[in-house]
Amino acid sequence: MPDDLSDPDRRPVRLFVGHAESPVWFPDPRGFEEMHLDDNLTDALRAWDAEWYSSRRPDDFEWIGATPEIEHLRRGVDLAYRISRALGSEFVVEVDPAVERSSHDAYSAPEKLRIRSDGPPLQPAAAAQFTVWADHERAERERFQRAVPERESGETWSAYAPLSGTTFRPGRPKTRGR
């Protein structure tokens, strides 16, 4: 795969907590066992994910953990590096940066940190599984592109919802009174 991180064939492995069974998404949430990462890394991911849940107030998700939230973010970056090395240079791992967040701070941190190993996978079974998922996503994208030919000039797309009787026409400006 090319080095260009904007390449659609280089889908990032996303690492974030609070939304699924595991904090690893590629492109959807992935279960701990199905990723084939070693026990040490899997246990560290489970602990990091559990810490997030136990360190938040359930009503508003405000951080109330014994350790500062920045430490949790730093462990996330460390885990992203470990996943990157496990999967090798064919994969990019995306994670929140470990920076203090403040509404009055003038410093603007990057939204996501993207990490790629420069070596071969240290965990070949995991890399093979992620490659299967990447190949499946690529095949689905190609299948979709073949199924939806280029539009001719003047043609429009629409979607019809039979239960509501609504027709959606993307790209067409809405007009008042319709």
Residue pairs with C-beta under 8 A, 6 or more apart in sequence:
1 7
1 9
1 10
1 90
2 9
2 10
4 10
5 12
5 92
5 114
5 116
8 141
9 134
9 138
10 91
10 92
11 26
11 27
11 92
11 134
11 137
12 26
12 91
12 92
12 93
12 94
12 114
13 24
13 25
13 26
13 83
13 87
13 91
13 92
13 93
13 94
13 130
14 24
14 25
14 26
14 27
14 93
14 94
14 95
15 23
15 24
15 25
15 76
15 79
15 80
15 83
15 93
15 94
15 95
16 23
16 25
16 76
16 95
16 96
17 23
17 48
17 49
17 52
17 53
17 76
18 52
18 53
18 56
18 61
19 29
20 29
21 29
21 31
21 32
22 29
22 30
22 31
22 32
22 35
22 45
22 46
22 49
23 45
23 48
23 49
23 52
23 76
24 30
24 35
24 45
24 83
26 130
26 133
26 134
27 133
27 137
30 133
32 42
32 45
32 46
34 129
35 42
35 126
35 129
35 130
36 123
36 125
36 126
36 128
36 129
37 45
37 83
37 86
37 123
37 126
38 86
38 123
38 126
41 79
41 82
41 83
41 86
41 123
44 79
44 82
45 79
48 72
48 75
48 76
48 79
51 65
51 72
51 75
52 72
54 65
55 63
55 64
55 65
55 66
55 67
55 69
55 72
56 62
56 63
56 64
56 65
57 64
63 69
65 72
70 98
70 99
70 100
73 96
73 97
73 98
73 99
74 98
76 95
76 96
76 98
77 95
77 97
77 98
77 113
77 115
79 95
80 93
80 94
80 95
80 113
80 115
81 93
81 115
83 93
84 91
84 92
84 93
84 115
84 116
84 117
85 117
85 119
85 121
85 122
86 121
86 122
86 123
86 126
86 127
87 93
87 117
87 121
87 123
87 126
87 127
87 130
88 117
88 119
88 120
88 121
88 122
88 127
89 116
89 117
89 118
89 119
89 120
90 121
90 127
90 131
90 134
91 116
91 117
91 127
91 130
91 134
92 114
92 115
92 116
93 114
93 115
93 116
94 112
94 113
94 114
94 115
95 112
95 113
95 115
96 112
96 113
97 109
97 110
97 112
97 113
99 107
99 109
101 109
121 127
151 157
156 169
156 171
156 172
157 169
157 170
157 171
158 167
158 168
158 169
158 170
159 167
159 168
159 170
160 166
160 167
160 168
161 167
161 168
